[in-house]
Amino acid sequence: MTWLKTLGRTGSLAGSLVLLLMLSACGDASVNEVRQWMETTKAEVRPQVQPLSEPKKFIPFGYVNKSEVDPFNSNKLLGAIARLKESTKKGPVVDENRVREYLESYPLDTLKMVGFLEKKGVFVALIQVDKNVYQVKVGNYVGQNHGKITKITESEVSISEIVQDATGDNVEHEAKLELQETKNDRK
């Protein structure tokens, strides 16, 4: 112990150095033991790797026959979608092949009922558009939504239109053209 006191007096740096050398000597032996154990363990243990299975061979299919339809053709898909839409449509069907009548080229809100006639027991309504007056009867078409006249009375024309709803299905919509009064009728 006296040598430590003497050493401590002469300089703490020198004392620390001696103490460090003593500890490093102890550490070398344990490090060598650990290294030797690791080398022995590495030599004894051999990892076993399972062999990978052979990958499946991909054989591409060639469309060599020109008469077959290409399954990736976008026209084929569009045709299938159109057929599906036609088969799922609900409601009344519009006759697209029917010859259009003159008053079908005008929106329904531009047509005015200005009069009423009875010819041989058949009611006829007088419809005005662009300062021209036309005679219509039950069964005639008016307006741009395939509107068919279903009933004519002295005061109104009842029309059944075919319009599309939010889902794209056709639905019937009832509309009316009411008799428009003129200035002379009000007196």
Phi, psi and omega in degrees: 000329180293327179292331177290322179294318179295318180295320180295328180285323184289331177162132181287337180291315180294324179293319179295324180294317180295317180297322179294319178297322180293320180289325180292330178293323178289325184287328182298320183294317182288326178293319178296324178295316180296317179297319180295319179296320180296318179294322178294316180295318178299320182290325183280321186268122176245120179293142178255118181254125177287135179290142179287146178286154181292129179292150178292142179276132178270124178245107181291145178265124180262130176272087185267339182276114184290341181280343178281152179277133178292122183292346181258012180285128182292332178295326178296318179294317180297321177296319179294321178295318179297318179295322179294318179297317181295322183284338182259357180294140180240164175091189182294150181258136178271130177277100183285342182271354181291141177288129182286143177270162187299317184286356176281350180275357181248142173296150184298329182285352176265352180270141179231134172276118183246357180187178184212137177228160172232117181243114178051045177081000179254127178282136179232133177259146177257119183247130180253136173210132181051047177064010175250147181245134181236149176263133178228153178228176180300133181104340176287159179250140178219156177080171186265002181248041178055042182284121180252131180287123183254335183203141176232128174237181181293339185244349182201162175242122178269135185230138175250112181260157174245115181234164178264138176272188185296334180272355180094002178276148177282136176225153177274141180228128180270135178225163180222146168247116182265151180300127179269126179280146176259172181297325181291329181288334184283337183287000000 
